[in-house]
């Protein structure tokens, strides 16, 4: 009894290649007849998603200030005027004492001159002479006996020259009382016993002249 082998017999590699190529040709012809012709395959670029970023808002520029422009005409420089004064060599010079003198220039730094303004002269401080209170009891001269017996009264004005030490340098009668005895008594007392506080100039003692009145009056008993 004989047996028949079934199944796919082993094919050679050449047969497999021929069979595969025939299938490819048949498939390509079928697609061509159907009007479908595959074209070349191209690769598309990848899609890149951008984040949603808002653009910054632009700040509008500030408004321009309202400025009123005025057309100013150009200022012309004054013309140069050359004034020629004829010289008069024989004309006399006139000095006006009321016109103040020009300030004196003193050399300064950098070779430039500085104006030295002299201050106005200051008035000296003067004080008048006066009787020294320490010698007030010696001011009134003693009453002359002869004039008192005769009842003579009056006022004698004595002018004295006071020295820097407060003593009387000289004395004279400026106005007489009308009685010689009273005048002589006043002069003697002034020269020997009167003392003064001397006058001063800026605190320095100076000589001065004073006129002092002496009254002779008899007191009623």
Helices and strands as residue ranges (DSSP letters): H 13-33, E 104-107, G 109-111, E 113-116, E 126-127, E 130-131, G 133-138, H 145-150, E 154-162, E 168-175, H 180-193, E 196-197, E 199-201, E 204-206, E 208-216
